[in-house]
Amino acid sequence: MTAEEKQDYPKASNALVFGGILTYIAGILLVMAFASPYWLESYEETFSSFENMGLWEYCFDKFRYPYYQFNVVFDGCHYIFSEKYYVLREWLLPGWLMVVQAFVTLALMLSFSSQIIIALELIRWPLEFVLMYEWMLSGIAFVGNALAALLLFLAVSIFGGECWRRDWLLNPNFNHLSWSYAFAVIAMFLHAFAAVQVYLDAKRGWEYRKQGRNLVFQMHPDPGRNGYV
């Protein structure tokens, strides 16, 4: 097939391009929210011994846990599963926070899976497979984005509703939601908008699936040779 013939094959739709851009931006924001320790932060004027926390890290300033029998000072930022926080882990990591961690982790995996699929569609590789099954690939990317948005909605809702519990961090009224949480919320909306765009492309691909199949048959008059039926 010549270069001129290749140019005759349909390019990715504007809906897929726009959906892909939204998905990539959402993925970047989700990674930042996933890794950064600023889901919850204390007000500076309160001089709280709790400084800030994320899904995987807590930061304290000369904090003493009142229910620990030894006079141990917790200072600085540490990974939640580090040995430093071993005696506090049950308190720092309640069940609802583990659910939030699980939801955000699954959303991140779905987001990156959708990005890979959309990238393959945009570069049209492998060309024959994309022409034959673009509707299916877009459908999978749509499901991935939609599920990522749903999981993030559940994660931010649970965290926003539980982060001021008095049986968790001391003096919850000294704290406020911070920018990592905001990034997760923005990523949720972007994944939802991306899902709509990718769905439109999947719908278009379903309507033009016969055209893509015919183009592949033109490339390979004997469809059984490459396993296409």
C-alpha positions in Angstrom: 0.0 0.0 0.0 1.4 3.3 -1.0 1.7 6.5 1.1 -1.1 8.1 -0.9 -3.4 5.1 -0.3 -2.7 5.3 3.4 -3.8 8.9 3.5 -7.2 7.8 2.2 -8.0 5.9 5.4 -10.1 7.8 8.0 -8.3 9.6 10.7 -9.4 9.7 14.3 -12.5 11.8 14.9 -12.5 15.2 16.6 -14.5 13.6 19.5 -11.7 11.0 20.1 -9.0 13.7 19.9 -10.8 15.9 22.4 -11.6 12.9 24.6 -8.0 11.9 24.5 -6.8 15.3 25.5 -9.2 15.4 28.4 -8.2 11.9 29.5 -4.5 12.8 29.5 -5.0 16.0 31.5 -7.2 14.1 34.0 -4.5 11.4 34.3 -1.8 14.0 35.1 -4.0 15.6 37.8 -4.9 12.2 39.2 -1.3 11.2 39.5 -0.5 14.4 41.3 -3.5 13.8 43.7 -2.5 10.2 44.2 1.1 10.9 45.1 1.0 14.3 46.9 0.3 14.6 50.7 -2.1 17.5 50.5 -5.6 16.0 50.7 -6.1 17.5 54.1 -4.1 20.4 55.7 -4.2 22.3 58.9 -4.6 26.1 59.0 -1.3 27.8 59.6 -2.7 30.1 62.3 -3.8 27.1 64.5 -0.1 25.9 64.9 -1.5 22.4 64.9 0.9 19.5 65.4 -0.8 17.9 62.4 0.4 19.6 59.3 -0.9 17.8 56.2 -1.7 14.3 54.8 -2.4 12.5 51.6 -3.4 9.0 50.7 0.0 7.6 51.5 1.8 10.1 53.7 1.3 12.0 56.9 3.2 15.1 58.1 3.4 16.1 61.8 5.2 18.8 63.8 6.3 17.4 67.1 3.1 15.4 67.6 2.4 13.2 70.6 -0.3 10.6 70.3 -2.3 10.9 73.6 -3.4 7.3 73.6 0.1 5.9 73.3 1.6 5.0 76.6 5.2 6.1 75.7 6.3 9.7 75.3 7.2 9.4 71.6 7.4 12.5 69.3 6.3 12.1 65.7 7.9 14.7 63.5 8.2 15.2 59.8 6.7 13.5 56.8 6.6 9.7 56.5 5.0 7.0 54.4 1.9 5.7 56.1 3.2 2.1 56.0 6.7 3.1 57.3 8.0 1.7 60.6 7.9 5.2 62.0 4.1 5.1 62.0 3.7 1.5 63.0 2.2 2.3 66.4 -0.2 4.8 64.8 -1.2 2.9 61.7 -4.5 1.6 63.0 -5.5 5.2 63.9 -4.0 6.8 60.8 -5.6 4.3 58.4 -9.2 3.7 59.3 -11.3 1.5 57.1 -13.0 4.3 55.1 -9.5 5.7 54.2 -8.4 2.3 52.9 -11.6 2.3 50.7 -10.6 5.7 49.3 -7.1 4.5 48.6 -8.5 1.5 46.8 -10.9 3.6 44.7 -8.3 6.1 43.7 -5.8 3.3 42.8 -8.3 1.6 40.6 -9.3 4.9 39.0 -5.6 5.5 38.2 -5.2 2.1 36.6 -8.4 2.6 34.5 -7.3 6.1 33.4 -3.9 4.8 32.2 -5.5 1.9 30.4 -7.9 4.2 28.6 -5.0 6.5 27.7 -3.1 3.7 26.1 -6.1 2.6 24.1 -6.9 6.1 22.9 -3.2 6.6 22.0 -3.3 3.5 19.8 -6.5 4.8 18.1 -5.0 8.2 17.5 -1.9 6.9 15.8 -3.9 4.2 14.0 -1.7 1.3 15.1 -2.1 -1.4 14.3 -3.9 0.1 11.3 -5.9 -3.0 10.3 -7.1 -3.8 13.8 -8.1 -0.2 14.5 -10.0 0.0 11.2 -11.9 -3.2 12.0 -12.5 -2.6 15.7 -12.3 1.1 16.4 -15.8 1.1 17.8 -14.8 -1.6 20.3 -11.6 0.1 21.4 -13.5 3.4 21.9 -16.1 1.5 23.8 -13.5 0.0 26.2 -11.9 3.5 26.6 -15.4 4.9 27.4 -16.0 2.3 30.1 -12.6 2.9 31.6 -13.1 6.7 31.7 -16.7 6.3 33.1 -15.6 3.9 35.8 -12.6 6.1 36.7 -15.0 9.1 37.1 -17.4 7.0 39.2 -14.6 5.7 41.5 -13.2 9.2 42.0 -16.7 10.5 42.8 -17.0 7.8 45.5 -13.5 8.5 46.8 -13.9 12.3 47.1 -17.4 11.9 48.5 -16.2 9.4 51.2 -13.1 11.4 52.1 -15.0 14.8 52.1 -17.7 13.3 54.4 -15.4 11.4 56.8 -12.2 13.6 57.1 -13.7 15.7 60.0 -14.5 12.7 62.2 -13.5 13.3 65.8 -12.3 9.7 66.2 -9.7 10.2 63.5 -7.3 13.3 63.5 -7.4 15.4 66.6 -9.0 18.9 66.4 -10.6 18.3 63.0 -12.0 21.9 63.0 -8.4 23.1 62.6 -8.1 21.4 59.1 -9.3 22.1 55.6 -9.4 20.2 52.3 -6.3 21.1 50.2 -5.2 21.1 46.6 -4.5 17.4 46.2 -8.2 16.8 47.0 -9.2 19.5 44.5 -7.1 17.8 41.8 -8.9 14.6 42.4 -12.3 16.4 42.1 -11.1 18.1 38.8 -9.8 14.7 37.5 -13.3 13.2 38.3 -15.0 15.8 36.1 -12.5 15.6 33.3 -12.8 11.8 33.1 -16.6 12.2 33.0 -16.4 14.7 30.1 -13.8 12.5 28.4 -16.1 9.5 28.7 -18.9 11.5 26.9 -16.5 12.4 24.0 -15.2 8.8 23.6 -18.7 7.5 23.7 -19.6 9.7 20.8 -16.6 8.3 18.9 -17.6 4.7 19.8 -21.2 5.4 18.5 -19.7 6.9 15.3 -17.4 3.9 14.9 -20.3 1.4 15.3 -22.2 3.2 12.5 -19.2 3.1 10.2 -17.9 -0.3 11.2 -18.8 -1.8 7.8 -16.8 0.9 6.0 -13.7 0.0 8.1 -14.2 -3.7 7.4 -14.4 -3.0 3.7 -11.2 -1.0 3.8 -9.3 -3.9 5.5 -10.7 -6.3 2.9 -9.4 -4.0 0.1 -5.9 -4.3 1.7 -6.3 -8.1 2.0 -8.6 -9.6 -0.6 -8.2 -13.0 1.1 -9.5 -12.1 4.7 -8.7 -15.6 6.0 -5.0 -15.0 5.5 -4.8 -12.6 8.4 -7.5 -14.0 10.5 -10.2 -11.4 9.8 -13.7 -12.5 9.2 
